[in-house]
Structure formats: structure tokens, C-alpha cells
Amino acid sequence: MNEALWALGRGTGVVSLALFTVSVLLGILNRSGRPLFTLPRFSVALVHRNVALLATAFLAIHLVTLFGDSYAQLRLVDFVVPFLGAAKPFWLGLGTLAVDLMLAIVITALLRGVVGVRVFKAVHWLTYLMWPVALLHSIGNGTDVGQTWFIAFAATCSIAVVAALVWRLSRGFVEYQNVRVERAS
């Protein structure tokens, strides 16, 4: 049973990271105001949200299965408080920190109408911290880190996100840059 839990925990962690990567890319694309192929911008926003929620579901499965795995040695406190784990406390703590950040992002996204757009946007910026922390957790705590497929996977995710961030910081990022008018505060 431990073997099955370990395999499921490992696999759902990788899928979760892949989906969070896609979500980050879609979020950046959506912020640019551009469509995705034939999808209009509002559809890109919906796909972004649904991919993020699917990634969160895979992350939940990742956590539950590893909690049941005796090799991982997880306690309930390890899911909330970073860096207290019995095995690889630093790398596990990065995972806990990423989960804490993700929860803040998801909760404010779901309560966007209640907390307001400013709070939503401010908390959503934590994605730029959550994603690399999750990647570092997978590199430091993952059992496949030396495998060629995982190195290629992590490199592909990293290159895609870094390229999107460079584009996000470029002058031509916003599609309708000349049309938008900034409101005075």
C-alpha cells in the first residue's frame, strides 16, 4: 500500500506543478489582454481559473496520499507550519510554504467580490513567489530529481515561466497599451 501511495503522491505532485505552470502562463497571457489562439480573453480567464482549481485538486490529492505514506512521515502540523518536518525539513517546508501561499491566492480569488479587486490583485502577486517555491520543493524533496525526464520537465517549466515573466516586464506587454488610460489615485 505504501508503494501505491508513494507513486500516487509523486505523480500528483508532478501533475500539480505542471498545471500550476500552465496556470501562471495563462494568467500572464490573460493580463496582457491578448486572446489565446481563437479563445477570446474572457475564455482565457476561465481556462486560467479552471486550470488553477484543477492544479489545487491534484495538490490536495498529493498531500492526502503522502500523509498516508509512512515513508513521508508527515504530521498534520507539517501541512500548515513550514520547516517542522521530520524528513528533509527545509525542502518539505518549502512545499508547506507554497501550499500556504496557494491557499491565500485561491481563497482571495474565490472571494474576489467580497475582498475587492485591490486585495485580490495584491494577494494574486504572491503567485510569483509561490511558483518558484513549489518548484524548489519538487527539486529538493522529489525522488525523481536525478531522472532525465524530471530534469527536462523542470527545465521546460522554468524556461516557460521565465520567458513569460520577461515578456510580462517588457514594454509591449499590454496589447492595448495606447488605448488604456490610467486612473488618477
N, C-alpha and C positions, 0 to 999 in steps of 0.2 A: 504493500500500500504506500509506503514511503517513497518508493521509486515513482509511482504514478503521480503522487502529489508534487514531488520534486520536478518531474517533467512538465506537469501542467503549470506549476508556478513559474518555471523557467520560460516556457513558451508564451504564457500570457504576459509576462514581463516584456519580452521582446515585441510582441504584437502591440502592447500598450505604448511602448516607446515609438514604434513605427507610426501608430495612429496619432500620438501627440505631435510627432514631427509633421505629419500631414496637416494637422490642425493649426500648428504655428504657421506653416506655409500658406494655408488658406486664409488665416487671419491677416497676415501681411498683405496678401493679394486683395482681400476684401477692403482693407483700409486704403489701398491705392485708388479705389473707385473703378477698377477695370473688371470686365467680365472674364469668366473662365471658359475659353472656347466659345460655346454657344449659350452658356448659362449666364443670365443677367446677374448683376451684383447682388440683388436680394436673394437669389438662389445660392450664390456663393456663401452668403452669410448663413443660410440654413444648413448647407452642407458642412460648413465650418463648425457650427454648433453641434450638429449630429455626430460628426466625427469626434469632437471633443467628448461628448457624452459616451460614445462607444468606447473611446480610449479609457474613460473613467470606469466603465463597466469591466473592461479587461483588467484594469488596475485593481479593482475590488476582488476579482477572481484570483489575481496574483497574490494579494495579501491573505485572503482566506485560505488558499491552498498551502501557502508557506507557513501559515500559523499552525496548520495541521501536520506539517512535516517536522519530525523530531530532529532532523539534521540542522534545520534553520534556527532552532532554539529561540523562537520568538515568544515574547510575552505581550500582553495587551498594552502595556506602557510603551513598548517599542513602536507601536503604531502612531503614537501621539507625541512622545518626547524624544527628540533626536539624541543620538550618541550614547545611549544606555545599553545597547545590545550586548549579548554575551559573546557572539561571534562577529568578528570584524566590526567593532562598534562605530568606527569612523564612516566606513562605506555604507553600513546599514543606516547610520544617522543621516547620511545624505539622502537616502531613499525616504526616510521619515520626513525630513525637511521638505523634500519635493512633494510628498503627499499633503503636508500641511499647507504649502503654498497652493497646490492644486485645489484643495478644499475651499480655500478663501476665494480663489478665482471662480470656481463653479458656483459657490453659494451666491456671490455677488452677481454673477451672470444670470442665475435663475431669479434673483430678486432685483433685477435691474430697475423695474418700475417702482419698487419701494425705496431702494437706496439712492436712486438718481443716477444720471449719466456721469456726473463728475466722479462719484465714488466708484462706479463701475469701471470707468476708464483708468482711474488711479490704481485700483487693485488689479485690473487686467494687465497692467505693465509688469506685474510680477511674473508673467509668463516668460519674459526674457531672462529671468533668474531661475524659474522652475525647470525649464527645459534642460539647460546645461547641467544643473544639479542632478536631475534624473539620469542624464547620460553618464555623468561621472559615477553615480551609484551603480549603473549597469556594468561599467568598465571595472570598477573596484570590487564589486560583490558578485558579479556574474561568473558562472562556472565555464562559460564558453569564450572568455575573453581572449584566449590564445588561438582560437579556431579561425581559419581564414575567412569563413563565411561571416563570422561576427565582426571581424576587423573591417571587412568590406561593408557590412551593414552600418556599423558605427561611423565609418568614414563617409559613406554616402549621406547619411542623416546629417552629419556635421557640415559637410560641404554644401548641402542644400540649404540648411538654416543660415549658415554664414553668408552665402550668396544672397539669400532673401534679405538678410539684415543689411548688407552693403547696399542693395537696391533700395531698401526702406530708408536709408540715410542719404540717398542721392538726391540731387536737385530735381530730377524729373520723375520722382516717385508718384506724386499725385497726378492722376490723369487730367483732371480739370483744374490744374493749378492756377491758371489765369482767370478762371471763372469764379472760383471761391473767394468770398470776402470774409476777412477775419472780423469778428465782433469785438468791439472795444469792451474791456472788462470794467 
